Amino acid sequence: MALKGSNIKRLNESNAIAALLEVMPFLTGCRYLNQGSPDEASSSDKEVDFIMTPETAAAPPVAIEHTKVEAFRGQLEYVNRSYDIVKQLDSRCRSLLPADRYFILVPPHALIKSLRKKSIGDFLEFIKPWVVDAAARLAIDEYETIDFKGYSVMLMCGGSHPEANGTVGRIPGSPEDHLDLAKESLWHAILHGLAKFPKYKAEGYDTVLSLEDISGAVHSSMLLDLHKDEDKKHLIDAMVDFIIVFAANEERMIVGSVWKERHQYFSPSPFNRRFQKFGAAWAPME
C-alpha cells in the first residue's frame, strides 16, 4: 500500500511519525520509510494514520494509529470551557478586585460539565459578587469555598505580580475518581486503534498504537490492569504489536516509552525502551 505523503496531518501527528521513524529501528532492527496517510484517502473502511515500510523487504510494513490520551474523557473540553467561563468572570470583576494581588478560581470538573449556555450566565451572576467579596478578605495563599448547586467552588489568592494583579484566573480541578477515569480514558484510546487494526493484521502488517499523553495521568500499570480483563487482553494481544506512549508538550513529542513490544509488557519501561531526542536524533536513555 504505497501512498503519497500528506501535508494535511496535524502538527502533533506529524511530530509523532517523525519520532517513530527513529524509534522503531531500535525495536525491530529495520529502518523505515513513511508511505503516507491512508485515513486521508477515499475509503469506506476505517484507516490508520500512517503506513511505514521497511527499507529492506525482509520485515513487514507497519500500520500506525496515533491518538491523544486525556486524564479523563472530555479533559480538553473541560480545560477550554473552564478557561472561557472564568475569562468571562474576570471581565465582569475588573476594577472590583484588590489591585495589589491576583486570584485563582478552581471550578470542579463536574460543575463545568453540567453548565449549558443559560446556566453559565446563572453561574456567573451567582459567583461574581462572592468573588468580589471574598477577594477583599483573602491574603496571599489563603482561600475560601462556596457551594453552587452542590458543587464546591474555591477561590485562592495566588500572589502578587504587576501583570496579573486585580484579575481572576483559573486552575483546572481533578475529578474525585481521577484514577478510574484515567484508566477509562486509556482504554478509550486503545479502542481507537483496535477499530482500525484488524484489516492490517489480516494483511500481515505490524501494528503500532502511538499514544500522546497530554496530562501525565496515565501509567503503564494501568495497561496491566486492563490486561487482567480476559476480553481486553485478547483484543490487545491479537491486534496491537507495539504500544508506545509519548509524553507531549505543545504538540511536540518529548519522551517515548514502550509499554508493549509484541507479547512483552513493560511496567515500568526499562531504560533501553525509553527514548528521548538528544540533539537532532531520538535514542534510548540507557
C-alpha positions, 0 to 999 in steps of 0.5 A: 500500500504505497501512498503519497505523503500528506501535508494535511496531518496535524502538527502533533501527528506529524511530530509523532511519525517523525519520532517513530521513524527513529524509534522503531529501528531500535525495536525491530532492527529495520529502518523505515520509510513513511508511505503516507496517510491512508485515513486521508484517502477515499475509503469506506473502511476505517484507516490508520494514520500512517503506513511505514515500510521497511527499507529492506523487504525482509520485515513487514510494513507497519500500520500506525494509529496515533491518538491523544490520551486525556486524564479523563474523557472530555479533559480538553473540553473541560480545560477550554470551557473552564478557561472561557467561563472564568475569562468571562468572570474576570471581565465582569470583576475588573476594577472590583478586585484588590489591585495589589494581588491576583486570584485563582478560581478552581471550578470542579470538573463536574460543575463545568460539565453540567453548565449549558449556555443559560446556566453559565450566565446563572453561574456567573451572576451567582459567583461574581459578587462572592468573588468580589467579596471574598477577594477583599478578605483573602491574603496571599495563599489563603482561600475560601469555598462556596457551594453552587448547586452542590458543587464546591467552588474555591477561590485562592489568592495566588500572589502578587505580580504587576501583570496579573494583579486585580484579575481572576484566573483559573486552575483546572480541578481533578475529578474525585475518581481521577484514577478510574477515569484515567484508566477509562480514558486509556482504554478509550484510546486503545479502542481507537486503534483496535477499530482500525487494526484488524484489516492490517493484521489480516494483511500481515502488517505490524501494528503500532498504537502511538499514544500522546499523553497530554496530562501525565495521568496515565501509567503503564500499570494501568495497561496491566490492569486492563490486561487482567480483563480476559476480553481486553487482553485478547483484543490487545494481544491479537491486534496491537504489536507495539504500544508506545506512549509519548509524553507531549508538550505543545504538540511536540513529542518529548519522551517515548516509552514502550509499554508493549513490544509484541507479547512483552509488557513493560511496567515500568519501561526499562531504560533501553525502551525509553527514548528521548531526542538528544540533539537532532536524533531520538535514542534510548536513555540507557 
